[in-house]
């Protein structure tokens, strides 16, 4: 794979790269660059996580060393109770590798890193205190505002969050940090402030947030807006049947968003078509090779929302089959982590 193909693979389905020129230079200069994504171990992982799992898989295909930070201390800073922290870490540790396996990624080339394994080290803590001496309360709160749940009476912990996330780039020894576009302010905070500690700034890659099934951000805290990884086939079918999917409308359509950012990425890479099964009287079966074809047919009202939903439900259940095979073990871990 040449540099142009590697670049395009990393760029696909992203919303912003800061900066594309730096990414190109990195690909030219380094045979195996490194990237990390951090996920705070708070709510139960859901199918929206497949967006970043697939993007990290793209990095793998592009020859990157991939690190997934299971950010236990960040979870605590964002209001995860300390007494369940280790239990939630255990759950994330169990399900994240299965998510990569579900999309066909080579899990041997993925490193899972526990945040507290290095974030409590002396050098890290000193750097965090140094950063605190030149970071204003205003800047810390502004950078974390779209990520941390501050509420009406903000806690000091939320102000520490962006400082640690910035330092993670240095202490994980990576060239790129990848995250959702809701992380943008923290990523820009890192670019601005790491050089003040004489560390280099990194390339920042961001993907869009996809709508939930009720037409807003997919959220662990809203069961109706997301499908849990351990939902059975009927639960998946019922949730997708009830999803927001107004005929002919693309905006805030969680069904189309998941098709675009997850299912059709997998289908395209496997050179498979997306098939909608319909009775002959309703037009018969129809297959699509690209997301653009699906969207065009939907906008022209040649695809009924219910037919689209049923086809998506089938694909989601296929994706989640690996979790059903391990459900008893995973439910046992989840029971202690989430009540």
C-alpha positions as CSV (number, residue, x, y, z in Angstrom):
1,X,0.0,0.0,0.0
2,X,1.5,3.3,-1.1
3,X,1.4,6.6,0.9
4,X,-1.6,7.9,-1.0
5,X,-3.7,4.8,-0.3
6,X,-2.7,4.8,3.4
7,X,-3.6,8.4,3.7
8,X,-7.0,7.9,2.0
9,X,-7.7,4.9,4.2
10,X,-7.1,6.9,7.4
11,X,-9.1,9.9,6.0
12,X,-12.2,8.0,5.0
13,X,-15.3,8.8,7.1
14,X,-13.4,11.4,9.1
15,X,-14.7,14.8,9.9
16,X,-11.4,16.6,10.5
17,X,-7.6,15.9,10.5
18,X,-5.3,18.5,12.2
19,X,-3.4,18.7,10.0
20,X,-3.6,16.6,6.7
21,X,-0.2,17.9,5.7
22,X,1.3,16.7,9.0
23,X,-0.3,13.3,8.5
24,X,1.2,13.0,5.0
25,X,4.7,14.0,6.3
26,X,4.3,11.4,9.0
27,X,3.5,8.7,6.5
28,X,6.5,9.7,4.4
29,X,8.9,9.8,7.4
30,X,7.9,6.8,9.5
31,X,7.4,3.2,8.4
32,X,5.2,2.3,11.4
33,X,3.7,5.3,13.0
34,X,1.6,4.9,16.1
35,X,-1.9,6.0,17.1
36,X,-4.1,5.8,20.2
37,X,-7.7,6.2,21.1
38,X,-8.8,6.6,24.7
39,X,-12.1,5.4,26.0
40,X,-13.1,6.3,29.6
41,X,-14.6,3.2,31.3
42,X,-18.0,4.7,32.2
43,X,-21.2,3.4,30.6
44,X,-21.6,0.0,28.9
45,X,-20.1,-0.1,25.5
46,X,-22.7,-0.1,22.7
47,X,-22.8,-0.5,18.9
48,X,-21.8,3.1,18.4
49,X,-18.3,2.1,19.5
50,X,-18.0,0.2,16.2
51,X,-17.3,3.6,14.5
52,X,-14.0,4.0,16.3
53,X,-13.2,0.3,16.2
54,X,-13.4,0.4,12.4
55,X,-11.3,3.5,12.2
56,X,-8.6,1.9,14.4
57,X,-8.8,-1.1,12.1
58,X,-8.1,1.3,9.2
59,X,-5.0,2.5,11.0
60,X,-4.0,-1.2,11.4
61,X,-4.4,-1.7,7.7
62,X,-2.3,1.4,7.0
63,X,0.6,-0.1,8.9
64,X,0.2,1.7,12.3
65,X,0.9,0.4,15.7
66,X,-2.5,0.8,17.5
67,X,-3.0,1.4,21.2
68,X,-6.4,1.5,22.9
69,X,-6.3,3.3,26.2
70,X,-8.8,1.9,28.7
71,X,-8.9,5.0,30.7
72,X,-9.9,3.9,34.2
73,X,-8.8,7.1,36.0
74,X,-10.5,9.2,33.4
75,X,-13.7,7.2,34.1
76,X,-13.4,8.2,37.8
77,X,-12.8,11.8,36.9
78,X,-16.0,11.7,34.9
79,X,-18.1,10.4,37.8
80,X,-17.7,6.6,37.6
81,X,-17.9,5.4,41.2
82,X,-14.5,4.3,42.5
83,X,-15.8,1.1,43.9
84,X,-16.8,-0.3,40.5
85,X,-13.9,1.1,38.6
86,X,-11.9,-2.1,38.4
87,X,-15.1,-4.1,37.6
88,X,-15.9,-1.8,34.6
89,X,-12.3,-2.1,33.5
90,X,-12.7,-5.8,33.5
91,X,-15.8,-5.5,31.3
92,X,-14.2,-3.2,28.8
93,X,-11.1,-5.5,28.7
94,X,-13.4,-8.4,27.8
95,X,-15.7,-6.7,25.1
96,X,-13.3,-4.4,23.2
97,X,-11.2,-7.3,21.8
98,X,-14.4,-9.0,20.7
99,X,-15.5,-5.8,18.9
100,X,-12.3,-5.9,16.8
101,X,-12.7,-9.6,16.2
102,X,-16.3,-8.9,15.0
103,X,-15.1,-6.6,12.2
104,X,-12.3,-9.0,11.2
105,X,-9.3,-6.9,12.6
106,X,-6.1,-8.6,13.6
107,X,-6.3,-8.3,17.4
108,X,-2.7,-9.5,17.7
109,X,-1.6,-6.1,16.6
110,X,-3.7,-4.1,19.1
111,X,-2.3,-3.1,22.5
112,X,-4.8,-2.4,25.3
113,X,-3.3,-0.1,27.9
114,X,-4.8,0.5,31.4
115,X,-4.6,4.2,32.2
116,X,-3.5,3.8,35.8
117,X,-0.7,1.5,34.8
118,X,1.4,4.7,34.0
119,X,-0.7,7.7,34.9
120,X,0.3,7.4,38.6
121,X,4.0,7.4,37.8
122,X,6.1,10.2,39.3
123,X,7.1,11.9,36.0
124,X,3.5,11.8,34.7
125,X,2.2,13.4,37.9
126,X,4.9,16.1,37.9
127,X,4.1,17.0,34.3
128,X,0.4,17.2,35.1
129,X,1.1,19.6,38.0
130,X,3.3,21.6,35.7
131,X,0.6,21.9,33.1
132,X,-1.8,22.9,35.9
133,X,0.4,25.9,36.7
134,X,-0.2,27.4,33.2
135,X,-3.7,26.3,32.5
136,X,-6.6,28.5,33.6
137,X,-9.8,27.2,35.0
138,X,-11.6,28.7,32.1
139,X,-9.5,27.0,29.5
140,X,-9.6,23.6,31.2
141,X,-13.4,23.8,31.6
142,X,-13.9,25.0,28.0
143,X,-11.7,22.2,26.5
144,X,-13.6,19.5,28.5
145,X,-17.1,20.9,28.1
146,X,-18.3,18.5,25.5
147,X,-16.8,15.4,27.1
148,X,-17.1,15.7,30.9
149,X,-20.4,15.9,32.7
150,X,-19.9,19.1,34.7
151,X,-23.5,19.7,35.9
152,X,-24.6,22.7,37.8
153,X,-21.8,22.4,40.4
154,X,-18.6,21.4,38.5
155,X,-16.1,19.2,40.2
156,X,-12.3,19.8,40.2
157,X,-11.9,16.3,38.6
158,X,-13.4,17.5,35.4
159,X,-10.7,20.2,35.0
160,X,-8.0,17.6,35.4
161,X,-9.4,15.4,32.6
162,X,-8.1,17.4,29.6
163,X,-4.6,17.8,31.2
164,X,-4.3,14.0,31.5
165,X,-5.6,13.4,28.1
166,X,-3.0,15.7,26.6
167,X,-0.2,14.0,28.5
168,X,-1.4,10.6,27.4
169,X,-0.1,11.4,23.9
170,X,3.4,11.8,25.2
171,X,3.4,9.0,27.7
172,X,1.9,6.5,25.3
173,X,4.6,7.6,22.8
174,X,2.3,8.0,19.8
175,X,2.2,10.1,16.7
176,X,-1.6,10.5,16.4
177,X,-4.5,10.8,18.8
178,X,-7.9,9.7,17.3
179,X,-11.3,10.5,18.7
180,X,-14.8,11.7,18.0
181,X,-15.3,15.3,17.0
182,X,-16.8,15.9,20.5
183,X,-13.1,15.6,21.7
184,X,-11.9,18.4,19.4
185,X,-11.5,21.0,22.1
186,X,-9.3,18.6,24.2
187,X,-7.3,17.6,21.2
188,X,-6.6,21.3,20.4
189,X,-5.8,21.9,24.0
190,X,-3.1,19.1,23.7
191,X,-1.6,20.6,20.6
192,X,-1.4,24.0,22.2
193,X,0.0,22.9,25.6
194,X,2.3,20.0,25.1
195,X,4.9,22.2,23.5
196,X,5.0,24.3,26.7
197,X,6.4,21.2,28.4
198,X,8.9,20.8,25.5
199,X,6.9,17.9,24.0
200,X,5.9,17.8,20.3
201,X,2.3,18.3,19.3
202,X,0.6,15.4,17.6
203,X,-1.7,14.9,14.6
204,X,-5.3,14.8,15.7
205,X,-7.9,12.7,13.7
206,X,-11.6,13.0,14.3
207,X,-14.7,11.2,13.1
208,X,-18.3,12.5,13.3
209,X,-20.7,11.5,16.1
210,X,-23.5,9.4,14.7
211,X,-27.1,10.0,15.7
212,X,-28.7,7.5,18.1
213,X,-31.8,5.6,17.2
214,X,-34.0,8.3,18.4
215,X,-32.3,11.0,16.4
216,X,-29.6,12.3,18.8
217,X,-26.1,11.3,19.9
218,X,-25.9,7.6,20.7
219,X,-25.4,7.5,24.4
220,X,-24.7,4.8,27.0
221,X,-27.0,6.6,29.5
222,X,-30.1,6.5,27.2
223,X,-31.1,2.8,26.6
224,X,-33.5,3.8,23.8
225,X,-30.8,5.6,21.8
226,X,-28.4,2.7,21.6
227,X,-28.1,-1.1,21.2
228,X,-26.1,-2.8,23.8
229,X,-23.5,-5.3,22.7
230,X,-25.3,-8.1,24.7
231,X,-28.8,-7.4,23.3
232,X,-30.3,-10.5,21.9
233,X,-31.7,-10.7,18.3
234,X,-35.3,-9.8,19.3
235,X,-34.1,-6.8,21.3
236,X,-32.0,-5.6,18.4
237,X,-35.0,-6.0,16.0
238,X,-37.4,-4.2,18.4
239,X,-35.0,-1.3,19.0
240,X,-34.3,-0.8,15.3
241,X,-38.0,-1.1,14.4
242,X,-38.6,1.8,16.8
243,X,-35.7,3.9,15.5
244,X,-36.1,7.4,14.1
245,X,-36.1,7.0,10.3
246,X,-38.4,9.4,8.6
247,X,-39.1,8.5,5.0
248,X,-36.8,10.3,2.6
249,X,-35.0,12.3,5.3
250,X,-31.3,11.8,5.9
251,X,-30.6,14.3,8.6
252,X,-30.6,12.9,12.2
253,X,-31.3,9.5,10.8
254,X,-29.5,7.0,13.0
255,X,-30.3,4.1,10.8
256,X,-28.6,5.6,7.7
257,X,-25.7,6.9,9.9
258,X,-24.9,3.5,11.2
259,X,-25.2,2.0,7.7
260,X,-22.7,4.6,6.4
261,X,-20.2,4.5,9.2
262,X,-20.2,0.9,10.1
263,X,-22.1,-1.7,8.0
264,X,-21.1,-0.3,4.6
265,X,-17.5,0.2,5.7
266,X,-17.4,-3.6,6.5
267,X,-19.3,-4.5,3.3
268,X,-17.1,-2.4,1.1
269,X,-13.9,-3.9,2.5
270,X,-15.2,-7.4,2.1
271,X,-16.5,-6.6,-1.4
272,X,-20.0,-7.6,-0.3
273,X,-23.4,-6.0,-1.2
274,X,-26.0,-4.8,1.2
275,X,-29.2,-6.7,0.4
276,X,-32.7,-5.7,1.4
277,X,-35.2,-8.6,1.2
278,X,-38.7,-7.7,0.1
279,X,-41.7,-9.6,-1.2
280,X,-42.1,-9.4,-5.0
281,X,-45.2,-7.3,-4.7
282,X,-43.1,-4.6,-3.0
283,X,-40.4,-4.7,-5.6
284,X,-38.5,-7.8,-4.6
285,X,-35.0,-8.1,-3.2
286,X,-32.6,-5.2,-4.0
287,X,-28.8,-5.0,-3.5
288,X,-26.5,-2.1,-3.1
289,X,-22.7,-1.9,-3.4
290,X,-22.2,1.5,-1.9
291,X,-23.8,3.7,0.8
292,X,-24.4,6.4,-1.7
293,X,-26.7,4.1,-3.6
294,X,-28.7,3.3,-0.5
295,X,-29.0,7.0,0.4
296,X,-30.1,8.0,-3.1
297,X,-32.8,5.3,-3.1
298,X,-34.0,6.3,0.3
299,X,-34.2,10.0,-0.5
300,X,-36.1,9.1,-3.7
301,X,-38.5,7.1,-1.5
302,X,-37.7,3.9,-3.4
303,X,-36.7,2.3,-0.1
304,X,-39.3,2.1,2.7
305,X,-38.0,2.8,6.2
306,X,-39.2,-0.5,7.6
307,X,-37.5,-2.5,4.9
308,X,-34.3,-0.6,5.5
309,X,-34.6,-1.2,9.3
310,X,-35.1,-4.9,8.9
311,X,-32.1,-5.3,6.7
312,X,-30.0,-3.3,9.1
313,X,-31.2,-5.4,12.1
314,X,-30.1,-8.5,10.3
315,X,-26.6,-7.0,9.8
316,X,-26.4,-5.8,13.4
317,X,-27.3,-9.2,14.7
318,X,-24.6,-10.8,12.5
319,X,-22.1,-8.3,13.9
320,X,-23.1,-9.1,17.5
321,X,-23.1,-12.9,17.1
322,X,-19.7,-13.1,18.7
323,X,-21.1,-11.5,21.9
324,X,-24.0,-13.9,22.0
325,X,-21.5,-16.8,21.9
326,X,-19.8,-15.3,24.9
327,X,-22.9,-13.9,26.6
328,X,-23.0,-15.9,29.8
329,X,-19.4,-14.9,30.7
330,X,-19.9,-11.3,29.7
331,X,-23.2,-10.9,31.5
332,X,-21.5,-12.2,34.7
333,X,-18.8,-9.5,34.4
334,X,-21.4,-6.8,33.5
335,X,-23.6,-7.7,36.5
336,X,-20.9,-6.7,38.9
337,X,-19.9,-3.6,37.0
338,X,-23.3,-2.2,36.2
339,X,-26.4,-2.3,38.4
